[in-house]
Amino acid sequence: MRTKRWQRRLLRVFAVLALLLVLLIYFSTNTIETDPYFESTYYKNTVAKMDTAFEKKTKTEGQLWAGFARINITPKYTEVSPDVSKDEFNAIKMAGYGDGQIAVGIHDSLFAKAIAIEVDGKELVFLSADMVLVPELVVLQVKSNLQGEIPREQIIFGATHTHASIGNCIPGFVGESFMGEFRPEVVTWLSGKLTRLIQNARKDKKPAKFSSGFIKAPHLIRNRIIGKTGRLNDKLDMVSFAQENGKKAVIGIFGAHATTIGPWNDTFSGDYPGYFQRSLEAQGIDLAMFFAGTVGSHSNKGKGEKFQKSKYIGESLADSAQVLLAKMQYDSIVTLTAINTEIEIPELQAFYVSDRLRLSPWAGSKLLAKMNSIHLQGIRLNDFVWIAMPYELSGEYGLDLKNALELAGYNSALTSFNGQYLGYIVPQKYYYYDTYEARLMGWYGPSMGDYLMELNFKLANELTDSRL
């Protein structure tokens, strides 16, 4: 009798556990949302917001002014009594790899750089940092620091996307998995650096001239989702500003992931974008910047291993840039159009459970940091169009818009990591493909890419007064 009673109790325990498991699966997972995005509330709200932003767009013409600045953002490692005011820390996790290391040294210094421009009183700032991305909390603090000076809507944020730089800046499970334990003092320190950078660039403004162009570099980039059969955005886009005193600043935008340096590394480095910038500056450019472009499906390609590969890609890319820069024609009178719009996004459908299931929005929200207003920004300088996006856009998607703009007579740049992060945005055809980009980093369902590309085209149409 005792044995049967014990067995009945054990069965009850198993039944309760099974019920709890079923309830957990039921409440923590959802089937993938496949309804047409253009019938959704978030789509209709976003279109209305964009139409309002278009009515408020800034368009001005006149003499171009430009100012340049850089600031060193390399943390100094010290074991005892670190002083943050002196850039000292006793532990900084390098961001980008889940199994990345704590930095114990410096291979090459990290910088943030900015170019401030002004046309007839309308001002913009382009800022890029040698980081995997510029975290939203840093951007929000910079916005607060600059209140009354320049609004967030007039700053384009970007990053080189090096995976050997500053972490500890994003809270939440996912943020800490890729960046290490969240440390508010790192956010405060970094936002102070970027605030001073923007202020210095604005103070440096002088009469200037502008040019843009692109050159292809297929030997340095590959489609990392399906390899040689995949479409490839192999353009190195260049923007150049030259002050009347002879100082010149350039921006390079390229779509190859800055991952030549793996999780084995324990020293800070700018990866190949660092070599790109240093090479141009060694050849007479006063300020060289780099923005990660459509990196969502593209990786790097080059000779050598580890830092030798970084050097090869960066310096080869700089050589291509010099060929292009020698051909550029400059204008000092510029027509500037700028649009900033907020967008809404669907509910989270993050993290693969099965081909039909992802974590529920509730469960996913417990793993990702909450985001505030999401910015999509576009500018036009003469025949150059720049769209700054808060995600990693696939080069295959980007190629469609860039080709359409080129056919209409425009140079263009599409840059990622504009102050927030919505994950990878890859074509819908890859959504069910077993890849890192779609399964782990595709957070908003199979229609997210088509939705965002419609917004990008809509923004480009407004900037160019056309229908691409």
ABEGO torsion letter per residue (X at the ends): XAAAAAAAAAAAAAAAAAAAAAAAAAAABBBBBABBAAABAAAAAAAAAAAAAAAABBBBBEBBBBBBBBBBABBBBBABGBBAAAGBBABBBBBGBAABBBBABBABBBBBBBBBBBBGGBBBBBBBBBBABBBAAAAAAAAAAABGABBAAABBBBBAGBAABBBGABBEAAAAAAAEBBBAAAAAAAAAAAAAAAAAAAAABBBBBBBBEBBBBAAABBBAAAEAABBBBABBBBBBBBBAAGBBBBBBBBABBBAABBAABABBBAEAAAAAAAAAAAAGBABBBBBBBBAAABBBBEBEBEAAAAAAAAAAAAAAAAAAAAABBBBABBBBBBBBBBBBBBBBBBEBABAABBBBAAAAAAABBBBBBBBBBBBBBEABBBBBBABBBBAAAAAAAAAAAAAAGBBBBBBBGBGBBAEBBBBAAAAABBBAAAAAABAAEAAAAAAAAAAAAAAAAAAAGBBX
